[in-house]
Amino acid sequence: QVQLIESGGGSVQAGGSLNLSCEVAERIFHPISIMGWYRQPPGKEREFIANIISAGSTNYAATVKGRFPITLLIHKRTTTLQMNSLNPDDTAVYSCHVLFNGDYYWGQGTQVTVSS
């Protein structure tokens, strides 16, 4: 089982920033295809936030585009999500995922709480 280590969650006031990081904990012997993030707000369904393809192209949900740039440090097997201009609607558990060799793996999630 591939383990993903997430960090950077926490509490912040509206207008603030947080930087989430997600690392594939062990060496893998297949190239990473995609890394990305989903979130699940309290009482709601999980929703797509952003992903990045190994070649560098990115995809964003409309709600975060322009605020949450995603990066991929492929040699470190790490993706980061810089969350700017946070608002209370961004409160959620954020989970990262990685796709390689045809399989998806997920992190356990990190809580982000934005107060008004």
One Martini backbone bead per residue (centre of mass of N, CA, C, O) as a GRO file, in nm:
protein
  116
    1GLN     BB    1   0.095   0.037   0.024
    2VAL     BB    2   0.054   0.366  -0.045
    3GLN     BB    3   0.188   0.653   0.109
    4LEU     BB    4   0.046   0.965   0.212
    5ILE     BB    5   0.183   1.286   0.307
    6GLU     BB    6   0.027   1.533   0.490
    7SER     BB    7   0.047   1.901   0.503
    8GLY     BB    8  -0.069   2.238   0.635
    9GLY     BB    9  -0.291   2.247   0.803
   10GLY     BB   10  -0.564   2.452   0.956
   11SER     BB   11  -0.603   2.774   1.099
   12VAL     BB   12  -0.782   3.063   0.960
   13GLN     BB   13  -0.840   3.362   0.841
   14ALA     BB   14  -0.987   3.554   0.647
   15GLY     BB   15  -0.747   3.606   0.379
   16GLY     BB   16  -0.565   3.387   0.412
   17SER     BB   17  -0.296   3.134   0.429
   18LEU     BB   18  -0.208   2.811   0.281
   19ASN     BB   19   0.016   2.515   0.272
   20LEU     BB   20   0.002   2.226   0.094
   21SER     BB   21   0.130   1.888   0.137
   22CYS     BB   22   0.235   1.596  -0.074
   23GLU     BB   23   0.380   1.273  -0.010
   24VAL     BB   24   0.542   1.009  -0.129
   25ALA     BB   25   0.691   0.797   0.097
   26GLU     BB   26   0.793   0.613  -0.138
   27ARG     BB   27   0.939   0.448  -0.361
   28ILE     BB   28   0.878   0.442  -0.709
   29PHE     BB   29   0.863   0.238  -1.032
   30HIS     BB   30   0.672   0.466  -1.144
   31PRO     BB   31   0.537   0.706  -1.305
   32ILE     BB   32   0.385   0.994  -1.257
   33SER     BB   33   0.078   1.126  -1.371
   34ILE     BB   34  -0.092   1.224  -1.106
   35MET     BB   35  -0.170   1.509  -0.899
   36GLY     BB   36  -0.398   1.593  -0.616
   37TRP     BB   37  -0.719   1.753  -0.511
   38TYR     BB   38  -0.954   1.726  -0.250
   39ARG     BB   39  -1.276   1.803  -0.092
   40GLN     BB   40  -1.468   1.807   0.234
   41PRO     BB   41  -1.724   1.946   0.343
   42PRO     BB   42  -1.942   1.989   0.575
   43GLY     BB   43  -2.209   1.787   0.470
   44LYS     BB   44  -2.056   1.707   0.200
   45GLU     BB   45  -1.926   1.643  -0.086
   46ARG     BB   46  -1.684   1.553  -0.269
   47GLU     BB   47  -1.434   1.772  -0.429
   48PHE     BB   48  -1.279   1.913  -0.677
   49ILE     BB   49  -0.978   2.116  -0.720
   50ALA     BB   50  -0.687   1.982  -0.820
   51ASN     BB   51  -0.444   1.921  -1.091
   52ILE     BB   52  -0.138   1.746  -1.209
   53ILE     BB   53   0.058   1.682  -1.465
   54SER     BB   54   0.365   1.568  -1.537
   55ALA     BB   55   0.397   1.787  -1.777
   56GLY     BB   56   0.221   2.050  -1.618
   57SER     BB   57  -0.064   2.043  -1.636
   58THR     BB   58  -0.374   2.203  -1.533
   59ASN     BB   59  -0.652   2.178  -1.292
   60TYR     BB   60  -0.961   2.357  -1.200
   61ALA     BB   61  -1.174   2.480  -1.001
   62ALA     BB   62  -1.368   2.758  -1.006
   63THR     BB   63  -1.346   2.825  -0.690
   64VAL     BB   64  -0.996   2.831  -0.715
   65LYS     BB   65  -0.921   2.984  -0.947
   66GLY     BB   66  -0.639   3.195  -0.876
   67ARG     BB   67  -0.582   3.087  -0.557
   68PHE     BB   68  -0.475   2.760  -0.610
   69PRO     BB   69  -0.182   2.673  -0.670
   70ILE     BB   70  -0.020   2.405  -0.839
   71THR     BB   71   0.241   2.164  -0.769
   72LEU     BB   72   0.531   1.966  -0.901
   73LEU     BB   73   0.777   1.752  -0.739
   74ILE     BB   74   0.888   1.482  -0.885
   75HIS     BB   75   1.164   1.417  -0.733
   76LYS     BB   76   0.974   1.430  -0.447
   77ARG     BB   77   0.683   1.329  -0.469
   78THR     BB   78   0.536   1.631  -0.480
   79THR     BB   79   0.258   1.828  -0.372
   80THR     BB   80   0.121   2.161  -0.396
   81LEU     BB   81  -0.108   2.397  -0.212
   82GLN     BB   82  -0.175   2.730  -0.258
   83MET     BB   83  -0.373   2.911  -0.026
   84ASN     BB   84  -0.566   3.189  -0.111
   85SER     BB   85  -0.806   3.383  -0.007
   86LEU     BB   86  -0.959   3.278   0.226
   87ASN     BB   87  -1.272   3.119   0.310
   88PRO     BB   88  -1.524   2.961   0.473
   89ASP     BB   89  -1.586   2.775   0.213
   90ASP     BB   90  -1.293   2.623   0.252
   91THR     BB   91  -1.394   2.444   0.456
   92ALA     BB   92  -1.210   2.132   0.503
   93VAL     BB   93  -1.114   1.822   0.383
   94TYR     BB   94  -0.795   1.752   0.255
   95SER     BB   95  -0.708   1.549  -0.034
   96CYS     BB   96  -0.476   1.345  -0.173
   97HIS     BB   97  -0.345   1.226  -0.497
   98VAL     BB   98  -0.229   0.938  -0.693
   99LEU     BB   99  -0.111   0.846  -1.027
  100PHE     BB  100   0.007   0.509  -1.095
  101ASN     BB  101  -0.004   0.236  -1.280
  102GLY     BB  102  -0.339   0.275  -1.277
  103ASP     BB  103  -0.339   0.391  -0.975
  104TYR     BB  104  -0.500   0.503  -0.687
  105TYR     BB  105  -0.402   0.728  -0.420
  106TRP     BB  106  -0.461   0.816  -0.069
  107GLY     BB  107  -0.503   1.032   0.167
  108GLN     BB  108  -0.637   1.116   0.488
  109GLY     BB  109  -0.617   1.412   0.551
  110THR     BB  110  -0.673   1.774   0.601
  111GLN     BB  111  -0.753   2.034   0.803
  112VAL     BB  112  -0.955   2.323   0.709
  113THR     BB  113  -0.999   2.643   0.879
  114VAL     BB  114  -1.226   2.921   0.826
  115SER     BB  115  -1.259   3.235   0.961
  116SER     BB  116  -1.453   3.544   0.994
   0.00000   0.00000   0.00000
